[in-house]
Amino acid sequence: MSKKIRSYEDLTDTQWKAALAKAKGLGHVHGANAAEWIIQESWGGRAGRNADSTAKAFLKGYEDGDPQVMDAYRGPDLSGEYSGDMTVNKLYPMLGLPDGFQDTDDFELAQEYEDGASESFYDTLVMSAKAYLSIMDNPRRPPKVLRFEKLVLLRSKPSGTEGWAIELYYWPQREEYITWTVGPGDERQSGHYFPERADAEEDFLRRK
């Protein structure tokens, strides 16, 4: 008869390490998703006329560790402060653990989730804000594509052809990622679509 799992003490070392990795991975996914919705409202497709100043203020506040900015841009956690938010009791079943699972005294699974969520949340915001501002500051290419409804710019880099760029987008409504080669007049070529961000990131880094 298999042993009934009630707490971390009932898991083997291999099972415990797998649970920690899964908690952090889940945090990464939730953190990136939360950031992408904030980007839409702040300097993405649904942003208003103050998108430039919003992106600049966020980056400065983040780099300075300004508590007001950090509090205004808060990633997912397990506080359950708002209805529908993640909680510890919701986390454990998502990791394949039973309701009422007993974590360590330091709540290591919960901490791994929150660390992963925070890392991904701020990394996504920072990359997007920097990419947005770099394109806005480029006088040779009006950033029309940034105004497309429903698309979130995540990363951008110059291509090997002068005036062209490689860009990575998230499409929230379809939960897909897109890489494009974008020209000076916003012409887009070689669009590749990916269900997973890791695959899109790999394609983005590979393109030149």
C-alpha contacts under 8 A as a table, 3 or more apart, distances in Angstrom:
res1	aa1	res2	aa2	distance
3	K	10	D	7.62
4	K	10	D	7.55
5	I	8	Y	7.91
5	I	10	D	5.35
5	I	11	L	7.04
5	I	97	L	7.74
5	I	98	P	7.36
5	I	101	F	7.88
6	R	10	D	6.56
6	R	98	P	7.00
6	R	100	G	7.46
6	R	101	F	5.28
6	R	102	Q	6.35
7	S	10	D	5.60
7	S	11	L	7.43
7	S	101	F	5.26
7	S	102	Q	4.25
7	S	103	D	6.10
8	Y	11	L	5.45
8	Y	16	W	7.02
8	Y	101	F	7.77
8	Y	102	Q	6.32
8	Y	103	D	5.70
8	Y	104	T	6.49
9	E	12	T	7.81
11	L	14	T	7.87
11	L	15	Q	5.61
11	L	16	W	5.79
12	T	15	Q	5.06
12	T	16	W	6.10
13	D	16	W	5.13
13	D	17	K	6.23
14	T	17	K	5.28
14	T	18	A	6.19
15	Q	18	A	5.07
15	Q	19	A	6.15
16	W	19	A	5.06
16	W	20	L	6.27
17	K	20	L	5.12
17	K	21	A	6.22
18	A	21	A	5.12
18	A	22	K	6.08
19	A	22	K	5.05
19	A	23	A	6.10
19	A	95	L	6.53
19	A	109	L	7.34
20	L	23	A	5.12
20	L	24	K	6.32
20	L	108	E	7.59
20	L	109	L	5.61
20	L	112	E	6.40
21	A	24	K	5.22
21	A	25	G	6.09
21	A	112	E	7.83
22	K	25	G	4.98
22	K	26	L	6.04
22	K	95	L	6.60
23	A	26	L	5.18
23	A	27	G	6.22
23	A	91	L	8.00
23	A	95	L	6.70
23	A	109	L	6.13
23	A	110	A	7.38
23	A	112	E	5.87
23	A	113	Y	4.75
23	A	116	G	7.86
24	K	27	G	4.97
24	K	28	H	6.25
24	K	112	E	4.91
24	K	113	Y	4.52
24	K	114	E	7.50
24	K	115	D	6.96
24	K	116	G	4.69
24	K	117	A	7.40
25	G	28	H	5.01
25	G	29	V	6.45
25	G	113	Y	7.40
25	G	116	G	6.58
26	L	29	V	5.18
26	L	30	H	6.27
26	L	113	Y	6.57
26	L	116	G	7.49
26	L	117	A	7.68
27	G	30	H	5.16
27	G	31	G	5.85
27	G	76	P	7.96
27	G	112	E	7.61
27	G	113	Y	4.53
27	G	114	E	6.09
27	G	115	D	7.19
27	G	116	G	4.51
27	G	117	A	3.96
27	G	118	S	7.68
27	G	120	S	7.69
28	H	31	G	5.16
28	H	32	A	6.16
28	H	113	Y	7.76
28	H	116	G	4.77
28	H	117	A	4.75
28	H	118	S	7.74
28	H	119	E	7.14
28	H	120	S	5.05
28	H	121	F	7.51
29	V	32	A	5.37
29	V	33	N	6.19
29	V	117	A	7.18
29	V	120	S	7.49
30	H	33	N	5.14
30	H	34	A	6.10
30	H	76	P	6.86
30	H	117	A	6.06
30	H	121	F	7.99
31	G	34	A	5.24
31	G	35	A	6.22
31	G	75	G	6.03
31	G	76	P	6.03
31	G	116	G	7.31
31	G	117	A	4.11
31	G	118	S	6.19
31	G	119	E	7.45
31	G	120	S	5.09
31	G	121	F	4.22
31	G	122	Y	7.98
32	A	35	A	5.11
32	A	36	E	6.17
32	A	117	A	7.39
32	A	120	S	5.29
32	A	121	F	5.00
32	A	124	T	6.07
33	N	36	E	5.22
33	N	37	W	6.62
33	N	121	F	7.82
34	A	37	W	5.49
34	A	38	I	6.54
34	A	75	G	6.75
34	A	76	P	7.08
34	A	121	F	6.78
35	A	38	I	5.10
35	A	39	I	6.10
35	A	75	G	7.34
35	A	121	F	5.23
35	A	122	Y	7.39
35	A	124	T	6.27
35	A	125	L	5.91
36	E	39	I	5.02
36	E	40	Q	6.42
36	E	124	T	7.40
36	E	125	L	7.55
36	E	152	V	6.61
36	E	170	Y	7.56
36	E	172	P	7.84
37	W	40	Q	5.23
37	W	41	E	6.78
37	W	172	P	7.84
38	I	41	E	5.32
38	I	42	S	6.01
39	I	42	S	4.98
39	I	43	W	5.61
39	I	44	G	5.33
39	I	125	L	6.88
39	I	128	S	7.54
39	I	152	V	6.80
40	Q	43	W	6.05
40	Q	44	G	3.93
40	Q	45	G	5.23
40	Q	46	R	5.39
40	Q	47	A	6.28
40	Q	150	K	7.61
40	Q	151	L	7.65
40	Q	152	V	6.06
41	E	44	G	6.03
41	E	45	G	7.12
41	E	46	R	5.06
41	E	47	A	4.72
41	E	48	G	7.90
42	S	46	R	7.51
42	S	47	A	5.10
42	S	48	G	7.66
42	S	51	A	5.90
42	S	54	T	6.46
42	S	55	A	7.20
43	W	46	R	7.48
43	W	47	A	4.98
43	W	48	G	7.59
43	W	51	A	4.45
43	W	52	D	6.88
43	W	54	T	7.00
43	W	55	A	6.39
43	W	129	A	7.53
43	W	132	Y	7.59
44	G	47	A	5.37
44	G	51	A	7.74
44	G	146	L	6.22
44	G	147	R	6.69
44	G	151	L	7.29
44	G	152	V	5.64
44	G	153	L	6.99
45	G	146	L	6.21
45	G	147	R	4.76
45	G	148	F	5.46
45	G	149	E	4.62
45	G	150	K	5.93
45	G	151	L	6.13
45	G	152	V	6.68
46	R	147	R	7.57
46	R	149	E	6.58
46	R	150	K	7.84
47	A	50	N	7.54
47	A	51	A	5.83
48	G	51	A	5.87
49	R	52	D	7.71
50	N	53	S	5.47
50	N	54	T	6.03
51	A	54	T	5.03
51	A	55	A	6.17
52	D	55	A	5.33
52	D	56	K	6.28
52	D	133	L	7.00
53	S	56	K	5.06
53	S	57	A	5.91
54	T	57	A	5.15
54	T	58	F	6.10
55	A	58	F	5.19
55	A	59	L	6.29
55	A	129	A	5.37
55	A	130	K	7.93
55	A	132	Y	7.94
55	A	133	L	7.35
56	K	59	L	5.26
56	K	60	K	6.18
56	K	129	A	7.57
56	K	133	L	7.77
57	A	60	K	5.24
57	A	61	G	5.95
58	F	61	G	5.13
58	F	62	Y	5.93
58	F	69	V	6.55
59	L	62	Y	5.07
59	L	63	E	6.05
59	L	126	V	6.66
59	L	129	A	7.14
59	L	130	K	7.89
60	K	63	E	5.19
60	K	64	D	6.02
61	G	64	D	5.08
61	G	65	G	5.78
61	G	66	D	4.83
61	G	67	P	7.94
61	G	68	Q	7.96
61	G	69	V	5.46
61	G	70	M	7.32
62	Y	65	G	5.01
62	Y	66	D	6.35
62	Y	69	V	6.79
62	Y	70	M	6.67
63	E	66	D	7.84
65	G	69	V	7.75
65	G	70	M	6.97
66	D	69	V	5.43
66	D	70	M	6.20
67	P	70	M	4.98
67	P	71	D	5.89
68	Q	71	D	5.16
68	Q	72	A	6.14
69	V	72	A	4.98
69	V	73	Y	6.21
70	M	73	Y	5.20
70	M	74	R	6.32
71	D	74	R	5.63
75	G	117	A	6.55
75	G	118	S	5.66
75	G	121	F	5.73
75	G	122	Y	7.65
76	P	85	D	7.87
76	P	86	M	7.51
76	P	114	E	7.16
76	P	117	A	6.10
76	P	118	S	7.15
77	D	80	G	7.65
77	D	85	D	7.93
77	D	86	M	6.63
77	D	87	T	7.57
77	D	113	Y	7.96
77	D	114	E	5.52
77	D	117	A	7.34
78	L	85	D	7.24
78	L	86	M	5.08
78	L	87	T	4.19
78	L	88	V	5.82
78	L	110	A	7.46
78	L	114	E	7.27
79	S	85	D	7.65
79	S	86	M	7.19
79	S	87	T	5.94
80	G	83	S	6.83
80	G	84	G	7.40
80	G	85	D	4.96
80	G	86	M	5.72
80	G	87	T	5.21
81	E	85	D	6.84
82	Y	85	D	5.57
86	M	90	K	6.15
86	M	91	L	6.96
87	T	90	K	5.19
87	T	91	L	6.19
88	V	91	L	4.96
88	V	92	Y	6.53
88	V	110	A	6.57
89	N	92	Y	5.96
89	N	93	P	7.46
89	N	99	D	6.70
89	N	100	G	6.91
90	K	93	P	6.10
90	K	94	M	6.75
91	L	94	M	5.25
91	L	95	L	6.52
91	L	110	A	7.69
92	Y	95	L	5.13
92	Y	96	G	6.59
92	Y	97	L	5.10
92	Y	98	P	6.59
92	Y	99	D	6.73
92	Y	101	F	6.73
93	P	96	G	4.97
93	P	97	L	4.85
93	P	98	P	5.65
93	P	99	D	6.20
94	M	97	L	7.19
97	L	101	F	6.56
98	P	101	F	5.53
103	D	106	D	7.72
103	D	107	F	5.31
103	D	108	E	6.84
103	D	109	L	6.73
104	T	107	F	4.96
104	T	108	E	6.09
104	T	109	L	7.94
105	D	108	E	7.84
107	F	110	A	5.40
107	F	111	Q	6.13
108	E	111	Q	4.95
108	E	112	E	6.07
109	L	112	E	5.17
109	L	113	Y	6.35
110	A	113	Y	5.18
110	A	114	E	6.29
111	Q	114	E	5.14
111	Q	115	D	5.96
112	E	115	D	5.11
112	E	116	G	6.05
113	Y	116	G	5.22
113	Y	117	A	6.11
114	E	117	A	5.00
114	E	118	S	6.03
115	D	118	S	5.22
115	D	119	E	6.13
116	G	119	E	5.25
116	G	120	S	6.17
117	A	120	S	5.37
117	A	121	F	5.85
118	S	121	F	5.08
118	S	122	Y	6.17
119	E	122	Y	5.67
119	E	123	D	5.97
120	S	123	D	5.12
120	S	124	T	5.93
121	F	124	T	5.45
121	F	125	L	6.36
122	Y	125	L	5.04
122	Y	126	V	5.98
123	D	126	V	5.25
123	D	127	M	6.07
124	T	127	M	5.31
124	T	128	S	6.06
124	T	154	L	6.85
125	L	128	S	5.23
125	L	129	A	6.03
126	V	129	A	5.23
126	V	130	K	6.11
127	M	130	K	5.34
127	M	131	A	6.10
127	M	154	L	6.22
127	M	155	R	6.04
128	S	131	A	5.11
128	S	132	Y	5.98
128	S	153	L	6.02
128	S	154	L	4.40
128	S	155	R	5.79
129	A	132	Y	5.07
129	A	133	L	6.16
130	K	133	L	5.26
130	K	134	S	6.04
131	A	134	S	5.16
131	A	135	I	6.34
131	A	153	L	7.51
131	A	154	L	7.03
131	A	155	R	5.50
131	A	156	S	5.33
131	A	157	K	7.84
132	Y	135	I	5.40
132	Y	136	M	6.19
132	Y	146	L	7.85
132	Y	153	L	7.13
133	L	136	M	4.90
133	L	137	D	6.03
134	S	137	D	5.26
134	S	138	N	6.48
135	I	138	N	5.11
135	I	141	R	7.44
135	I	142	P	7.86
135	I	143	P	6.38
136	M	139	P	7.48
136	M	142	P	7.22
136	M	143	P	6.25
138	N	141	R	6.03
138	N	142	P	7.59
139	P	142	P	6.82
140	R	163	G	7.16
140	R	184	P	6.32
141	R	163	G	7.59
141	R	183	G	7.75
141	R	184	P	4.76
141	R	185	G	6.07
141	R	186	D	6.99
142	P	184	P	7.72
142	P	185	G	7.21
142	P	186	D	7.34
143	P	146	L	5.58
143	P	147	R	7.46
143	P	186	D	7.29
144	K	147	R	5.47
144	K	148	F	7.15
144	K	186	D	6.74
145	V	148	F	5.34
145	V	186	D	6.66
146	L	151	L	7.42
146	L	152	V	7.40
146	L	153	L	6.73
148	F	151	L	6.05
150	K	171	W	5.99
150	K	172	P	6.49
150	K	173	Q	6.83
151	L	169	Y	6.29
151	L	170	Y	5.76
151	L	171	W	4.89
151	L	172	P	7.05
152	V	169	Y	5.30
152	V	170	Y	5.00
152	V	171	W	6.45
152	V	172	P	7.83
153	L	156	S	7.85
153	L	167	E	7.37
153	L	168	L	6.17
153	L	169	Y	4.52
153	L	170	Y	6.56
154	L	167	E	7.66
154	L	168	L	5.56
154	L	169	Y	5.39
154	L	170	Y	6.92
155	R	167	E	5.70
155	R	168	L	5.10
155	R	169	Y	7.20
156	S	165	A	6.70
156	S	166	I	5.65
156	S	167	E	4.39
156	S	168	L	6.39
157	K	165	A	5.58
157	K	166	I	5.37
157	K	167	E	6.63
158	P	161	T	7.95
158	P	162	E	7.94
158	P	163	G	7.66
158	P	164	W	6.21
158	P	165	A	4.31
158	P	166	I	6.14
159	S	162	E	7.13
159	S	163	G	7.88
159	S	164	W	5.49
159	S	165	A	4.68
159	S	166	I	5.77
159	S	181	T	7.77
159	S	207	R	7.79
159	S	208	K	5.12
160	G	164	W	7.53
160	G	208	K	5.56
161	T	164	W	5.60
161	T	165	A	7.98
163	G	183	G	6.39
163	G	184	P	5.42
164	W	181	T	6.95
164	W	182	V	5.56
164	W	183	G	4.50
164	W	184	P	5.98
165	A	181	T	5.77
165	A	182	V	5.19
165	A	183	G	6.59
166	I	179	T	7.13
166	I	180	W	5.78
166	I	181	T	4.67
166	I	182	V	6.19
166	I	204	F	6.94
166	I	207	R	7.15
166	I	208	K	7.44
167	E	179	T	5.58
167	E	180	W	5.33
167	E	181	T	6.46
167	E	182	V	7.10
167	E	204	F	7.12
168	L	177	Y	7.12
168	L	178	I	5.69
168	L	179	T	4.52
168	L	180	W	6.62
168	L	200	A	7.39
168	L	201	E	7.59
168	L	204	F	6.52
169	Y	177	Y	5.60
169	Y	178	I	5.05
169	Y	179	T	6.36
170	Y	175	E	7.22
170	Y	176	E	6.00
170	Y	177	Y	4.53
170	Y	178	I	6.32
171	W	174	R	5.69
171	W	175	E	5.60
171	W	176	E	5.24
171	W	177	Y	6.02
171	W	178	I	7.51
172	P	175	E	4.72
172	P	176	E	6.85
175	E	195	P	6.78
176	E	193	Y	6.60
176	E	194	F	5.63
176	E	195	P	4.77
176	E	196	E	7.06
176	E	197	R	7.93
177	Y	193	Y	5.68
177	Y	194	F	5.03
177	Y	195	P	6.22
177	Y	196	E	6.95
177	Y	197	R	6.20
177	Y	200	A	6.16
178	I	191	G	6.55
178	I	192	H	5.52
178	I	193	Y	4.63
178	I	194	F	6.32
178	I	200	A	6.79
179	T	190	S	7.90
179	T	191	G	5.64
179	T	192	H	5.27
179	T	193	Y	6.76
179	T	200	A	6.66
179	T	203	D	7.26
179	T	204	F	6.23
180	W	188	R	6.19
180	W	189	Q	6.03
180	W	190	S	5.84
180	W	191	G	4.67
180	W	192	H	6.72
181	T	188	R	5.67
181	T	189	Q	5.16
181	T	190	S	6.14
181	T	191	G	7.15
182	V	186	D	5.78
182	V	187	E	5.66
182	V	188	R	4.54
182	V	189	Q	6.41
183	G	186	D	5.17
183	G	187	E	5.02
183	G	188	R	6.31
184	P	187	E	7.08
188	R	191	G	7.29
193	Y	200	A	7.53
194	F	197	R	7.00
194	F	199	D	6.54
194	F	200	A	5.77
195	P	199	D	7.97
196	E	199	D	5.60
196	E	200	A	6.61
197	R	200	A	5.00
197	R	201	E	6.02
198	A	201	E	5.10
198	A	202	E	6.23
199	D	202	E	5.10
199	D	203	D	6.32
200	A	203	D	5.07
200	A	204	F	6.08
201	E	204	F	4.96
201	E	205	L	6.16
202	E	205	L	5.24
202	E	206	R	6.11
203	D	206	R	5.02
203	D	207	R	6.18
204	F	207	R	5.47
205	L	208	K	7.87
